[in-house]
Amino acid sequence: MIEFMARRAVQARWADVEDLPSSPLQKAIMAILFGFTLTAFLTWALRMYSKVSSKQIGLDDWFMTGAMFFSVALLAPT
């Protein structure tokens, strides 16, 4: 009996993500977040490509790389 109760107490209880309510506004905001991040990533990638190919990479490019990394990292928990 105690083993059954111990196993029962450890079981996770959460709702399926698809069952959680979401509004159309929430879906639109998620699309905007992903769209802006994708645009920023493509801009960063093209900038880094042009800077590396012309051998003119500077400190500002490294700061931009760090900012892009954190921007993508903050998108993950969203």
A tleap script that builds the chain and sets N, CA, C and O, in Angstrom:
source leaprc.protein.ff14SB
mol = sequence {
  NMET ILE GLU PHE MET ALA ARG ARG ALA VAL
  GLN ALA ARG TRP ALA ASP VAL GLU ASP LEU
  PRO SER SER PRO LEU GLN LYS ALA ILE MET
  ALA ILE LEU PHE GLY PHE THR LEU THR ALA
  PHE LEU THR TRP ALA LEU ARG MET TYR SER
  LYS VAL SER SER LYS GLN ILE GLY LEU ASP
  ASP TRP PHE MET THR GLY ALA MET PHE PHE
  SER VAL ALA LEU LEU ALA PRO CTHR
}
set mol.1.N position { 0.821 -1.197 0.000 }
set mol.1.CA position { 0.000 0.000 0.000 }
set mol.1.C position { 0.866 1.262 0.000 }
set mol.1.O position { 0.573 2.219 -0.717 }
set mol.2.N position { 1.927 1.261 0.801 }
set mol.2.CA position { 2.798 2.429 0.879 }
set mol.2.C position { 3.533 2.622 -0.440 }
set mol.2.O position { 3.722 3.753 -0.886 }
set mol.3.N position { 3.952 1.511 -1.075 }
set mol.3.CA position { 4.641 1.621 -2.362 }
set mol.3.C position { 3.721 2.226 -3.424 }
set mol.3.O position { 4.152 3.046 -4.235 }
set mol.4.N position { 2.461 1.818 -3.410 }
set mol.4.CA position { 1.503 2.372 -4.364 }
set mol.4.C position { 1.332 3.875 -4.149 }
set mol.4.O position { 1.285 4.639 -5.113 }
set mol.5.N position { 1.241 4.291 -2.910 }
set mol.5.CA position { 1.079 5.716 -2.603 }
set mol.5.C position { 2.329 6.501 -2.990 }
set mol.5.O position { 2.234 7.632 -3.466 }
set mol.6.N position { 3.496 5.899 -2.785 }
set mol.6.CA position { 4.739 6.583 -3.140 }
set mol.6.C position { 4.837 6.751 -4.657 }
set mol.6.O position { 5.246 7.809 -5.134 }
set mol.7.N position { 4.469 5.723 -5.415 }
set mol.7.CA position { 4.498 5.830 -6.870 }
set mol.7.C position { 3.474 6.850 -7.361 }
set mol.7.O position { 3.734 7.607 -8.297 }
set mol.8.N position { 2.327 6.859 -6.728 }
set mol.8.CA position { 1.258 7.785 -7.118 }
set mol.8.C position { 1.654 9.237 -6.838 }
set mol.8.O position { 1.294 10.134 -7.601 }
set mol.9.N position { 2.383 9.470 -5.764 }
set mol.9.CA position { 2.779 10.827 -5.400 }
set mol.9.C position { 3.828 11.386 -6.351 }
set mol.9.O position { 3.942 12.603 -6.494 }
set mol.10.N position { 4.590 10.523 -7.000 }
set mol.10.CA position { 5.671 10.973 -7.867 }
set mol.10.C position { 5.181 11.241 -9.292 }
set mol.10.O position { 5.856 11.937 -10.050 }
set mol.11.N position { 4.039 10.710 -9.664 }
set mol.11.CA position { 3.548 10.876 -11.025 }
set mol.11.C position { 3.279 12.350 -11.325 }
set mol.11.O position { 2.694 13.071 -10.516 }
set mol.12.N position { 3.712 12.769 -12.487 }
set mol.12.CA position { 3.486 14.152 -12.905 }
set mol.12.C position { 2.041 14.319 -13.358 }
set mol.12.O position { 1.451 13.428 -13.970 }
set mol.13.N position { 1.496 15.475 -13.043 }
set mol.13.CA position { 0.119 15.772 -13.446 }
set mol.13.C position { 0.116 17.128 -14.148 }
set mol.13.O position { 0.279 18.167 -13.508 }
set mol.14.N position { -0.069 17.108 -15.463 }
set mol.14.CA position { -0.177 18.359 -16.200 }
set mol.14.C position { -1.090 18.145 -17.395 }
set mol.14.O position { -1.286 17.024 -17.866 }
set mol.15.N position { -1.625 19.223 -17.855 }
set mol.15.CA position { -2.514 19.164 -19.007 }
set mol.15.C position { -1.684 19.127 -20.285 }
set mol.15.O position { -0.576 19.659 -20.344 }
set mol.16.N position { -2.239 18.495 -21.290 }
set mol.16.CA position { -1.580 18.472 -22.590 }
set mol.16.C position { -1.576 19.889 -23.163 }
set mol.16.O position { -2.545 20.629 -22.995 }
set mol.17.N position { -0.512 20.261 -23.824 }
set mol.17.CA position { -0.373 21.622 -24.341 }
set mol.17.C position { -1.484 21.944 -25.338 }
set mol.17.O position { -1.955 23.080 -25.397 }
set mol.18.N position { -1.896 20.972 -26.105 }
set mol.18.CA position { -2.936 21.215 -27.099 }
set mol.18.C position { -4.297 21.449 -26.460 }
set mol.18.O position { -5.185 22.019 -27.095 }
set mol.19.N position { -4.479 21.015 -25.201 }
set mol.19.CA position { -5.751 21.207 -24.511 }
set mol.19.C position { -5.851 22.561 -23.818 }
set mol.19.O position { -6.936 22.948 -23.385 }
set mol.20.N position { -4.741 23.286 -23.705 }
set mol.20.CA position { -4.765 24.585 -23.050 }
set mol.20.C position { -5.449 25.607 -23.957 }
set mol.20.O position { -5.240 25.597 -25.170 }
set mol.21.N position { -6.258 26.481 -23.379 }
set mol.21.CA position { -6.940 27.472 -24.225 }
set mol.21.C position { -5.968 28.529 -24.748 }
set mol.21.O position { -5.053 28.946 -24.037 }
set mol.22.N position { -6.167 28.953 -25.974 }
set mol.22.CA position { -5.359 30.028 -26.550 }
set mol.22.C position { -6.264 30.885 -27.430 }
set mol.22.O position { -7.175 30.387 -28.091 }
set mol.23.N position { -5.991 32.164 -27.417 }
set mol.23.CA position { -6.807 33.101 -28.192 }
set mol.23.C position { -6.141 33.372 -29.542 }
set mol.23.O position { -4.951 33.107 -29.713 }
set mol.24.N position { -6.901 33.896 -30.492 }
set mol.24.CA position { -6.293 34.272 -31.777 }
set mol.24.C position { -5.217 35.347 -31.608 }
set mol.24.O position { -4.240 35.371 -32.357 }
set mol.25.N position { -5.394 36.233 -30.629 }
set mol.25.CA position { -4.388 37.263 -30.377 }
set mol.25.C position { -3.069 36.631 -29.944 }
set mol.25.O position { -1.997 37.070 -30.361 }
set mol.26.N position { -3.152 35.600 -29.105 }
set mol.26.CA position { -1.942 34.917 -28.648 }
set mol.26.C position { -1.224 34.257 -29.828 }
set mol.26.O position { 0.004 34.299 -29.903 }
set mol.27.N position { -1.956 33.667 -30.721 }
set mol.27.CA position { -1.349 33.035 -31.899 }
set mol.27.C position { -0.710 34.081 -32.810 }
set mol.27.O position { 0.351 33.838 -33.386 }
set mol.28.N position { -1.348 35.237 -32.942 }
set mol.28.CA position { -0.785 36.306 -33.770 }
set mol.28.C position { 0.500 36.844 -33.159 }
set mol.28.O position { 1.465 37.114 -33.875 }
set mol.29.N position { 0.519 37.001 -31.848 }
set mol.29.CA position { 1.720 37.494 -31.172 }
set mol.29.C position { 2.868 36.502 -31.326 }
set mol.29.O position { 4.014 36.906 -31.527 }
set mol.30.N position { 2.572 35.216 -31.232 }
set mol.30.CA position { 3.618 34.204 -31.424 }
set mol.30.C position { 4.176 34.270 -32.846 }
set mol.30.O position { 5.383 34.137 -33.047 }
set mol.31.N position { 3.305 34.474 -33.825 }
set mol.31.CA position { 3.771 34.589 -35.212 }
set mol.31.C position { 4.658 35.815 -35.385 }
set mol.31.O position { 5.664 35.758 -36.091 }
set mol.32.N position { 4.291 36.921 -34.745 }
set mol.32.CA position { 5.110 38.135 -34.826 }
set mol.32.C position { 6.468 37.907 -34.172 }
set mol.32.O position { 7.495 38.311 -34.718 }
set mol.33.N position { 6.481 37.261 -33.004 }
set mol.33.CA position { 7.747 36.987 -32.312 }
set mol.33.C position { 8.683 36.149 -33.176 }
set mol.33.O position { 9.858 36.480 -33.332 }
set mol.34.N position { 8.159 35.071 -33.731 }
set mol.34.CA position { 8.994 34.208 -34.562 }
set mol.34.C position { 9.394 34.908 -35.859 }
set mol.34.O position { 10.514 34.726 -36.337 }
set mol.35.N position { 8.498 35.700 -36.430 }
set mol.35.CA position { 8.813 36.416 -37.664 }
set mol.35.C position { 9.925 37.438 -37.480 }
set mol.35.O position { 10.845 37.514 -38.294 }
set mol.36.N position { 9.841 38.227 -36.405 }
set mol.36.CA position { 10.886 39.215 -36.153 }
set mol.36.C position { 12.221 38.548 -35.833 }
set mol.36.O position { 13.272 39.015 -36.272 }
set mol.37.N position { 12.183 37.465 -35.075 }
set mol.37.CA position { 13.427 36.773 -34.751 }
set mol.37.C position { 14.048 36.161 -36.002 }
set mol.37.O position { 15.266 36.205 -36.174 }
set mol.38.N position { 13.233 35.599 -36.865 }
set mol.38.CA position { 13.746 35.044 -38.123 }
set mol.38.C position { 14.350 36.143 -39.000 }
set mol.38.O position { 15.415 35.954 -39.588 }
set mol.39.N position { 13.674 37.288 -39.087 }
set mol.39.CA position { 14.203 38.411 -39.865 }
set mol.39.C position { 15.525 38.906 -39.289 }
set mol.39.O position { 16.466 39.183 -40.033 }
set mol.40.N position { 15.596 39.018 -37.965 }
set mol.40.CA position { 16.833 39.461 -37.316 }
set mol.40.C position { 17.953 38.456 -37.546 }
set mol.40.O position { 19.099 38.844 -37.776 }
set mol.41.N position { 17.629 37.165 -37.487 }
set mol.41.CA position { 18.650 36.142 -37.699 }
set mol.41.C position { 19.184 36.179 -39.128 }
set mol.41.O position { 20.391 36.077 -39.346 }
set mol.42.N position { 18.289 36.326 -40.097 }
set mol.42.CA position { 18.740 36.396 -41.491 }
set mol.42.C position { 19.587 37.642 -41.734 }
set mol.42.O position { 20.584 37.583 -42.454 }
set mol.43.N position { 19.199 38.764 -41.141 }
set mol.43.CA position { 19.990 39.990 -41.263 }
set mol.43.C position { 21.364 39.808 -40.645 }
set mol.43.O position { 22.373 40.220 -41.218 }
set mol.44.N position { 21.396 39.186 -39.468 }
set mol.44.CA position { 22.676 38.925 -38.796 }
set mol.44.C position { 23.555 38.002 -39.645 }
set mol.44.O position { 24.751 38.250 -39.802 }
set mol.45.N position { 22.961 36.943 -40.187 }
set mol.45.CA position { 23.738 35.987 -40.979 }
set mol.45.C position { 24.319 36.646 -42.233 }
set mol.45.O position { 25.479 36.413 -42.572 }
set mol.46.N position { 23.531 37.457 -42.913 }
set mol.46.CA position { 24.038 38.145 -44.108 }
set mol.46.C position { 25.117 39.160 -43.747 }
set mol.46.O position { 26.104 39.300 -44.469 }
set mol.47.N position { 24.934 39.862 -42.639 }
set mol.47.CA position { 25.949 40.829 -42.208 }
set mol.47.C position { 27.258 40.121 -41.877 }
set mol.47.O position { 28.330 40.558 -42.296 }
set mol.48.N position { 27.166 39.018 -41.118 }
set mol.48.CA position { 28.376 38.291 -40.746 }
set mol.48.C position { 29.056 37.697 -41.981 }
set mol.48.O position { 30.284 37.680 -42.063 }
set mol.49.N position { 28.268 37.214 -42.937 }
set mol.49.CA position { 28.846 36.679 -44.170 }
set mol.49.C position { 29.633 37.758 -44.908 }
set mol.49.O position { 30.758 37.527 -45.352 }
set mol.50.N position { 29.027 38.938 -45.034 }
set mol.50.CA position { 29.717 40.005 -45.768 }
set mol.50.C position { 30.939 40.510 -45.011 }
set mol.50.O position { 31.955 40.833 -45.627 }
set mol.51.N position { 30.855 40.582 -43.676 }
set mol.51.CA position { 31.993 41.066 -42.887 }
set mol.51.C position { 33.147 40.063 -42.902 }
set mol.51.O position { 34.308 40.456 -43.015 }
set mol.52.N position { 32.836 38.780 -42.789 }
set mol.52.CA position { 33.892 37.760 -42.779 }
set mol.52.C position { 34.519 37.640 -44.167 }
set mol.52.O position { 35.737 37.504 -44.283 }
set mol.53.N position { 33.702 37.689 -45.216 }
set mol.53.CA position { 34.263 37.555 -46.568 }
set mol.53.C position { 35.132 38.752 -46.951 }
set mol.53.O position { 36.075 38.609 -47.729 }
set mol.54.N position { 34.821 39.929 -46.410 }
set mol.54.CA position { 35.655 41.102 -46.701 }
set mol.54.C position { 36.723 41.335 -45.631 }
set mol.54.O position { 37.476 42.306 -45.699 }
set mol.55.N position { 36.782 40.448 -44.653 }
set mol.55.CA position { 37.771 40.503 -43.565 }
set mol.55.C position { 37.732 41.840 -42.823 }
set mol.55.O position { 38.771 42.426 -42.518 }
set mol.56.N position { 36.514 42.310 -42.539 }
set mol.56.CA position { 36.338 43.565 -41.818 }
set mol.56.C position { 35.496 43.369 -40.564 }
set mol.56.O position { 34.744 44.263 -40.177 }
set mol.57.N position { 35.613 42.225 -39.938 }
set mol.57.CA position { 34.826 41.947 -38.742 }
set mol.57.C position { 35.405 42.740 -37.571 }
set mol.57.O position { 36.619 42.793 -37.374 }
set mol.58.N position { 34.520 43.345 -36.812 }
set mol.58.CA position { 34.965 44.194 -35.710 }
set mol.58.C position { 34.258 43.851 -34.408 }
set mol.58.O position { 33.506 42.880 -34.328 }
set mol.59.N position { 34.511 44.658 -33.403 }
set mol.59.CA position { 33.940 44.432 -32.081 }
set mol.59.C position { 32.416 44.552 -32.106 }
set mol.59.O position { 31.724 43.811 -31.408 }
set mol.60.N position { 31.900 45.469 -32.893 }
set mol.60.CA position { 30.448 45.632 -32.981 }
set mol.60.C position { 29.776 44.373 -33.527 }
set mol.60.O position { 28.653 44.050 -33.141 }
set mol.61.N position { 30.454 43.671 -34.415 }
set mol.61.CA position { 29.898 42.429 -34.951 }
set mol.61.C position { 29.842 41.341 -33.879 }
set mol.61.O position { 28.904 40.545 -33.850 }
set mol.62.N position { 30.836 41.306 -33.007 }
set mol.62.CA position { 30.818 40.324 -31.921 }
set mol.62.C position { 29.728 40.653 -30.911 }
set mol.62.O position { 29.095 39.747 -30.367 }
set mol.63.N position { 29.501 41.943 -30.653 }
set mol.63.CA position { 28.392 42.328 -29.771 }
set mol.63.C position { 27.052 41.939 -30.388 }
set mol.63.O position { 26.143 41.486 -29.693 }
set mol.64.N position { 26.943 42.122 -31.693 }
set mol.64.CA position { 25.718 41.751 -32.391 }
set mol.64.C position { 25.508 40.235 -32.361 }
set mol.64.O position { 24.373 39.767 -32.272 }
set mol.65.N position { 26.592 39.475 -32.435 }
set mol.65.CA position { 26.500 38.018 -32.342 }
set mol.65.C position { 25.994 37.597 -30.966 }
set mol.65.O position { 25.143 36.714 -30.859 }
set mol.66.N position { 26.512 38.224 -29.918 }
set mol.66.CA position { 26.037 37.924 -28.565 }
set mol.66.C position { 24.575 38.279 -28.388 }
set mol.66.O position { 23.820 37.521 -27.780 }
set mol.67.N position { 24.167 39.429 -28.917 }
set mol.67.CA position { 22.767 39.840 -28.821 }
set mol.67.C position { 21.860 38.878 -29.578 }
set mol.67.O position { 20.761 38.565 -29.119 }
set mol.68.N position { 22.317 38.409 -30.735 }
set mol.68.CA position { 21.512 37.470 -31.516 }
set mol.68.C position { 21.380 36.139 -30.784 }
set mol.68.O position { 20.315 35.521 -30.791 }
set mol.69.N position { 22.468 35.703 -30.153 }
set mol.69.CA position { 22.430 34.458 -29.390 }
set mol.69.C position { 21.390 34.550 -28.272 }
set mol.69.O position { 20.574 33.644 -28.104 }
set mol.70.N position { 21.421 35.644 -27.511 }
set mol.70.CA position { 20.469 35.789 -26.410 }
set mol.70.C position { 19.041 35.986 -26.913 }
set mol.70.O position { 18.089 35.565 -26.256 }
set mol.71.N position { 18.889 36.614 -28.056 }
set mol.71.CA position { 17.560 36.785 -28.627 }
set mol.71.C position { 16.938 35.437 -28.986 }
set mol.71.O position { 15.766 35.191 -28.700 }
set mol.72.N position { 17.721 34.575 -29.607 }
set mol.72.CA position { 17.223 33.238 -29.956 }
set mol.72.C position { 17.010 32.409 -28.689 }
set mol.72.O position { 16.051 31.641 -28.604 }
set mol.73.N position { 17.896 32.559 -27.710 }
set mol.73.CA position { 17.752 31.810 -26.458 }
set mol.73.C position { 16.492 32.231 -25.709 }
set mol.73.O position { 15.847 31.391 -25.081 }
set mol.74.N position { 16.130 33.500 -25.760 }
set mol.74.CA position { 14.917 33.960 -25.085 }
set mol.74.C position { 13.655 33.583 -25.849 }
set mol.74.O position { 12.567 33.587 -25.273 }
set mol.75.N position { 13.776 33.264 -27.108 }
set mol.75.CA position { 12.614 32.834 -27.875 }
set mol.75.C position { 12.211 31.408 -27.506 }
set mol.75.O position { 11.037 31.049 -27.607 }
set mol.76.N position { 13.165 30.605 -27.085 }
set mol.76.CA position { 12.890 29.198 -26.764 }
set mol.76.C position { 11.852 29.031 -25.657 }
set mol.76.O position { 10.943 28.218 -25.826 }
set mol.77.N position { 11.931 29.754 -24.525 }
set mol.77.CA position { 10.899 29.552 -23.496 }
set mol.77.C position { 9.540 30.117 -23.871 }
set mol.77.O position { 8.547 29.841 -23.197 }
set mol.78.N position { 9.484 30.898 -24.927 }
set mol.78.CA position { 8.207 31.463 -25.345 }
set mol.78.C position { 7.382 30.361 -25.942 }
set mol.78.O position { 6.252 30.599 -26.370 }
savepdb mol mol.pdb
quit
